[in-house]
Each structure stands twice: as C-alpha cells, then as structure tokens.
Amino acid sequence: MNLDLQWWDWVGLGGTATILLAFFMLQAGKLHGQRIVFQLMNLLGALGVLVSLYGKFNLPVFLLEATWALISGYGIWRGVRAKPGAEPK
C-alpha cells in the first residue's frame, strides 16, 4: 500500500485528529461542550478537513465540515458575547 500524502492530506488528518480528540475529551469529562476550547478544536478540525478537499473534492464531506465549522463558529460567538461569570447552558 503506497501512501503518497500531500500537504493538504496531512492538514486533513490533523483536522480529523483534532475533532476526534475534542469528542473523546468531551466524553471523558475533560472538556465542557459549551467552552471555547471545545468549540475552537471543532472549528480548527473542520477547517483542516476542508483544506484536505483541495486535493480531491468531495461534496458530502464539504457540506458536513462547512456546517460543522459554522456551528462551531456560532458556539464561539455565543460564548464570547455571554456575560462574564454566567454559567454556560
């Protein structure tokens, strides 16, 4: 098996690993789903996977990751505009 990976493949693998690590840490109770770290990990992971589509475009993956990035961006925006000291919902 010959893996001839390009730079965009490595970025996509990093993005995939970031999303999976965020999910694992959420399940392990190490991250809270409403906190900025979790949202940033998801956003950066989704952007990494989107970059990987430079090599070979895939519409379903593009739609999934673009939506994932938008939802993560919304979570970040919501967290930033929340009142200081307020508990996340």
C-alpha positions in Angstrom: 0.0 0.0 0.0 1.5 3.3 -1.1 0.5 6.4 0.8 1.6 9.3 -1.2 0.3 12.0 1.0 0.3 15.7 0.1 0.4 18.6 2.4 -3.4 19.0 2.3 -3.8 15.4 3.3 -1.6 16.0 6.4 -3.7 19.1 7.3 -6.9 17.0 6.9 -5.5 14.2 9.1 -4.6 16.8 11.7 -8.2 18.2 11.5 -9.7 14.8 11.9 -7.5 14.0 14.9 -8.4 17.4 16.4 -12.2 16.7 16.1 -11.8 13.2 17.4 -9.7 14.3 20.4 -12.2 17.0 21.2 -15.0 14.5 21.2 -13.1 12.0 23.3 -12.2 14.7 25.8 -15.9 15.7 26.0 -16.9 12.1 26.6 -14.1 11.7 29.2 -15.4 14.7 31.1 -12.2 16.7 30.4 -13.9 19.3 28.3 -17.3 21.1 28.5 -19.3 21.3 25.3 -20.0 24.9 25.7 -16.5 26.1 26.5 -14.3 27.9 24.0 -11.6 25.2 23.9 -14.0 22.6 22.7 -15.5 25.0 20.1 -12.1 26.0 18.8 -11.0 22.4 18.5 -14.1 21.7 16.4 -13.7 24.8 14.3 -10.0 24.2 13.6 -10.6 20.5 12.9 -13.4 21.2 10.5 -11.2 23.8 8.7 -8.4 21.2 8.4 -10.7 18.7 6.8 -12.0 21.4 4.4 -8.4 22.2 3.4 -7.8 18.5 2.6 -10.6 18.7 0.0 -8.1 20.8 -2.1 -6.6 17.6 -3.3 -9.8 15.8 -4.1 -13.2 17.5 -3.7 -16.0 15.5 -2.0 -19.4 17.3 -1.8 -20.8 15.4 1.2 -17.6 15.9 3.2 -17.6 19.6 2.2 -21.2 20.1 3.4 -20.6 18.3 6.6 -17.4 20.1 7.5 -18.6 23.5 6.4 -21.7 23.1 8.6 -19.5 21.8 11.4 -17.3 25.0 11.1 -20.4 27.3 11.0 -21.9 25.7 14.1 -18.6 25.8 15.9 -18.3 29.5 14.9 -21.8 30.1 16.3 -20.8 28.5 19.6 -17.7 30.7 19.8 -19.7 33.8 19.0 -22.3 32.9 21.6 -19.7 32.2 24.2 -17.9 35.5 23.5 -21.0 37.6 23.8 -22.2 35.8 27.0 -22.0 37.8 30.2 -18.8 37.2 32.3 -19.4 34.7 35.1 -22.6 33.3 33.5 -22.8 29.6 33.5 -23.0 28.0 30.0 -26.3 26.4 29.2 
